[in-house]
Amino acid sequence: MALTPEDVVNKRFQPTKFREGYDQDEVDDFLDEVVVELRRLGQENEELRQRLIGNESRISELQRGGGSTNESNGEAGIEAAPVVEAPAVVVSAPVVSSVDAEAEAETSTANSLLLLARRLHEEHVKEGVERREALIADGEATAARLVSEAESLHRTQVAKLDSERVEAEGQIAELRSFERDYRSKLKTYIEDQLLELEASGGSASGDSSSDAASSNTGSSPVSYQGVGGN
C-alpha cells in the first residue's frame, strides 16, 4: 500500500517509559517537514502529469493534422509533410523527455524521504524494544538480588532466634535447678530450727519445775515462824 502524506500525519506512536531514544518533538517536526515535502512533490507530480497529458494531446493533434493535409494535397503534400511533422517531433520530444526526467527525479526524492522516515521509525522502535528488554533484565536481576538478600536475612534471623532460644532454655534450666536447691536448703533450715526450738523448749520447762519446788520449800518455815510468833 502506497504511503500518503495523510498516513504520515495520522501515524501515532505509542510513547514508552524509562528508555532512551530520539526526541519525540524533533521526530514530529521532521515528519511535519516530510509531510509538507510529500504534498509539494505530489502537487508537482500532478502538474507534470497534466502537462504530459497536454503535450501528448498536442502531439496527437499535430500528427492527425499532418496526416489529413497529406491526404488532401496528394503528391504535393509529400514535400510539405516533413515541414509540419518535423517541428512537432523536434519540439515535443525534448518536452516529453524533460517531463519524464523531472517526474522521475521528484519520485526518487519522495522515495528517499519515505525511506528516511521509515528508517527513523524502525530505529526508534528498535531502540525502544532494546531499552524495554534492558529494563526487564535489570528488573529481573534486581528482583533476584532482593529475594536472595531477603532469604539470607531470614536465615540469619532464624539462626539468631534459635541461638537465643537455646540460651533462654539454658537459663530457665539453671533457674529451676537453683529453685530446687533453694527450696531444699530452706526446708532443711526450717526443720533444723524447729528441732532446736523443741529442744530448747523441753529444757526450759524442766528448769522451771525445779525452781518452783525450791521456792515452795523455803517459804513454809517462814510462814510457820510468823504464825507462831503471833
C-alpha positions in Angstrom: 0.0 0.0 0.0 1.4 3.4 -1.0 2.3 5.8 1.7 0.5 9.2 1.5 1.1 12.4 3.4 -2.1 11.7 5.4 -0.7 8.4 6.5 2.4 10.2 7.9 0.1 12.9 9.6 -2.2 10.3 11.1 0.5 7.9 12.2 0.7 7.7 16.0 3.5 6.1 18.0 2.9 4.7 21.4 5.1 6.5 24.0 7.4 4.4 26.1 8.7 4.9 29.6 12.2 4.7 31.0 14.0 4.4 27.8 16.4 6.4 25.6 15.9 7.4 22.0 15.2 10.3 19.7 13.5 13.4 21.0 9.8 13.0 20.1 9.3 16.6 19.3 12.2 16.6 16.9 10.8 13.5 15.2 7.4 15.1 15.0 8.9 18.3 13.5 10.8 16.2 10.9 7.8 14.2 10.0 5.9 17.5 9.5 8.6 18.6 7.1 8.3 15.3 5.3 4.5 15.7 5.0 5.0 19.2 3.5 7.6 18.0 1.1 5.4 15.0 0.1 2.5 17.2 -0.6 4.6 19.6 -2.6 6.0 16.7 -4.6 2.6 15.2 -5.1 1.3 18.6 -6.4 4.3 18.9 -8.7 3.8 15.4 -10.0 0.2 16.1 -10.7 1.1 19.3 -12.6 3.8 17.4 -14.6 1.3 14.7 -15.3 -1.2 17.3 -16.6 1.5 18.9 -18.7 2.5 15.5 -20.1 -1.1 14.7 -20.9 -1.4 18.1 -22.7 1.8 17.6 -24.6 0.7 14.1 -25.7 -2.7 15.5 -26.8 -0.9 18.2 -28.8 1.4 15.7 -30.4 -1.6 13.6 -31.4 -3.4 16.6 -32.8 -0.4 17.6 -34.8 0.1 14.1 -36.1 -3.6 13.9 -37.1 -3.4 17.3 -38.7 -0.3 16.4 -40.7 -1.9 13.2 -42.0 -5.1 14.9 -43.2 -3.0 17.5 -45.0 -1.0 14.9 -46.9 -4.2 13.1 -48.0 -5.9 16.3 -49.3 -2.9 17.7 -51.2 -1.8 14.4 -52.8 1.8 14.3 -54.0 2.3 18.0 -53.2 1.7 17.1 -49.5 4.7 14.8 -49.5 7.1 17.8 -49.6 5.0 19.7 -47.1 4.6 16.8 -44.6 8.1 17.0 -43.2 7.7 20.7 -42.6 4.6 20.1 -40.5 5.8 16.9 -38.7 9.4 17.8 -38.1 8.7 20.7 -35.8 6.2 18.6 -33.8 8.7 15.8 -33.4 11.7 18.1 -32.7 9.8 20.3 -30.3 7.7 17.8 -28.4 10.3 15.0 -27.9 12.5 17.1 -25.6 9.5 18.3 -23.6 8.3 14.7 -23.0 11.8 13.6 -22.0 12.2 16.6 -19.7 8.9 15.9 -18.1 9.7 12.3 -17.6 13.1 13.2 -16.1 11.6 15.7 -13.7 8.9 13.2 -12.7 11.5 10.5 -12.1 13.6 12.9 -10.1 10.7 14.0 -7.9 9.6 10.5 -7.4 13.1 9.5 -6.4 13.3 12.3 -3.9 9.9 11.3 -2.4 11.0 7.7 -2.2 14.2 8.8 -0.5 12.3 10.8 2.1 9.9 7.9 2.7 12.8 5.6 3.2 14.4 8.0 5.6 11.2 8.4 7.6 10.8 4.6 7.7 14.4 4.1 8.8 14.0 6.6 11.6 10.8 4.9 12.6 12.4 1.5 12.6 15.4 2.8 14.6 13.1 4.5 17.1 11.1 1.2 17.5 14.3 -0.9 17.7 15.8 1.4 20.4 12.5 1.2 22.3 12.5 -2.6 22.2 16.1 -2.8 23.3 15.6 -0.4 26.1 12.5 -2.3 27.2 14.4 -5.6 27.2 17.3 -4.0 29.2 14.8 -2.6 31.7 13.2 -6.0 32.1 16.5 -7.7 32.5 17.6 -5.2 35.1 14.3 -5.6 36.9 14.6 -9.4 37.0 18.2 -9.1 38.2 17.2 -6.7 41.0 14.3 -8.9 42.0 16.5 -11.9 42.2 19.1 -10.0 44.3 16.4 -8.7 46.7 15.0 -12.2 47.1 18.4 -13.6 47.7 19.1 -10.9 50.3 15.8 -11.5 52.0 16.4 -15.2 52.2 19.8 -14.7 53.6 18.5 -12.2 56.2 15.7 -14.7 57.1 18.2 -17.5 57.6 20.4 -15.2 59.8 17.4 -14.1 61.9 16.2 -17.7 62.3 19.7 -18.8 63.4 19.9 -15.9 65.8 16.5 -16.7 67.3 17.4 -20.3 67.6 20.6 -19.4 69.5 18.7 -17.0 71.8 16.1 -19.7 72.4 18.7 -22.3 73.4 20.3 -19.7 75.7 17.0 -18.9 77.3 16.2 -22.5 77.8 19.6 -23.0 79.5 18.9 -20.0 81.8 15.5 -21.4 82.6 17.0 -24.8 83.5 19.6 -23.1 85.7 16.8 -21.1 87.5 14.8 -24.3 88.1 17.8 -26.0 89.5 18.5 -23.0 91.7 14.9 -23.1 92.8 15.0 -26.8 93.8 18.3 -26.3 95.7 16.9 -23.2 97.4 13.7 -25.0 98.5 15.7 -28.0 99.7 18.0 -25.8 101.7 15.2 -23.7 103.1 13.3 -26.8 104.1 16.3 -28.2 105.9 16.9 -24.9 107.6 13.3 -24.7 108.8 13.4 -28.2 110.1 16.6 -27.6 112.0 15.2 -24.5 113.5 12.1 -26.4 114.7 14.2 -29.1 116.2 16.2 -26.6 118.1 13.1 -24.8 119.3 11.6 -28.1 120.6 14.9 -29.0 122.3 15.2 -25.6 123.9 11.5 -25.7 125.0 11.9 -29.0 126.8 14.9 -28.0 128.8 13.3 -24.7 129.8 10.2 -26.5 131.2 12.4 -28.8 133.4 14.3 -25.9 134.9 11.1 -24.0 135.7 9.7 -27.0 137.6 12.8 -27.4 139.8 12.8 -23.7 140.6 9.1 -23.8 141.7 9.7 -26.7 144.1 12.6 -25.0 145.8 10.6 -21.8 146.2 7.7 -23.7 148.0 10.1 -25.4 150.5 11.8 -22.3 151.5 8.6 -20.3 152.1 6.8 -22.7 154.5 9.2 -22.2 157.5 9.0 -18.5 157.1 5.2 -18.6 157.2 5.2 -21.0 160.2 7.5 -18.9 162.2 5.4 -15.9 161.6 2.3 -17.6 162.8 3.9 -18.9 165.9 5.2 -15.6 166.8 1.8 -14.1 166.7 
